[in-house]
Amino acid sequence: MTPTATWYLVVAALLFSIGGVGMLVRRNVIVMFMCVELMLNAVNLSFVAFSTQLDDVGGQVSVFFVLVVAAAEVAIGLALIVAVFRRRRSGATADDIAELRG
């Protein structure tokens, strides 16, 4: 039994749903970033599944650009989290980002 594109799309939908629920439920900034990354990886999985099904490399090129943007997002997000941790010596929540206003 070989997995088809449908299997990969179901797994991608499950990963995206888990990431979406995690974004709505959790207030910890680190967990929220991990949920965003999980959602981006779910989209990448669906891009690759469609790309292999259609024999087109356009989806794989899109995955490359999504990974580049995700790496930049993580770098900026972690810089913001470090800035919040330096101001408040406790755990950072999404509401604490408002403290960074000058």
C-alpha positions in Angstrom: 0.0 0.0 0.0 1.7 3.2 -1.2 0.6 6.6 0.2 -1.1 8.8 -2.3 -1.4 12.6 -2.3 -4.6 12.4 -0.4 -2.8 10.9 2.6 -0.3 13.7 2.6 -3.1 16.3 2.3 -4.9 14.7 5.3 -1.7 14.8 7.4 -1.2 18.5 6.3 -4.7 19.4 7.3 -4.2 17.7 10.7 -0.9 19.6 11.3 -2.5 22.9 10.2 -5.4 22.3 12.6 -3.1 21.5 15.5 -1.2 24.7 14.8 -4.3 26.8 14.5 -5.8 25.4 17.8 -2.4 26.0 19.5 -2.4 29.6 18.3 -5.9 30.2 19.6 -5.4 28.5 23.0 -1.9 29.2 24.2 -0.6 32.7 25.2 3.1 31.8 25.5 5.0 33.5 22.7 7.4 30.6 22.2 4.5 28.1 21.8 2.8 30.5 19.4 5.9 30.7 17.2 6.1 26.9 17.2 2.4 26.7 16.2 3.1 29.2 13.3 6.0 27.0 12.2 3.8 23.9 12.3 1.2 25.6 10.2 3.9 26.7 7.6 5.2 23.2 7.5 1.7 21.9 6.8 1.4 24.2 3.9 4.8 23.1 2.7 3.7 19.5 2.8 0.6 20.2 0.7 2.7 22.2 -1.8 5.1 19.2 -2.2 2.1 16.8 -2.5 0.5 18.8 -5.2 3.9 19.3 -6.9 4.6 15.6 -7.2 1.1 14.8 -8.3 1.2 17.4 -11.1 4.8 16.8 -12.0 5.6 20.5 -11.6 8.5 22.0 -9.6 6.6 25.2 -8.9 5.4 23.9 -5.6 8.9 22.9 -4.5 10.2 26.3 -5.4 7.4 27.8 -3.3 8.4 25.6 -0.4 12.0 27.0 -0.7 10.7 30.6 -0.4 8.4 29.8 2.4 11.3 28.3 4.4 13.4 31.4 3.8 10.6 33.6 5.0 10.0 31.4 8.0 13.7 31.6 9.0 13.6 35.4 8.9 10.4 35.3 10.9 12.0 33.1 13.6 15.0 35.4 13.8 12.9 38.5 14.3 10.5 36.8 16.6 13.2 35.4 18.9 14.8 38.9 19.0 11.5 40.3 20.2 11.2 37.5 22.8 14.7 38.2 24.1 13.8 41.9 24.4 10.7 41.0 26.5 12.6 38.7 28.7 15.2 41.4 29.4 12.6 43.8 30.5 10.6 41.3 32.6 12.6 38.5 34.2 9.6 36.1 33.9 7.8 34.2 31.1 6.7 36.2 28.1 3.1 36.2 27.0 1.6 37.7 23.9 0.3 40.6 25.9 3.8 41.6 27.0 4.8 42.8 23.5 2.9 46.0 24.2 5.6 46.9 26.8 8.2 47.3 24.0 6.6 50.5 22.8 9.0 53.5 23.3 
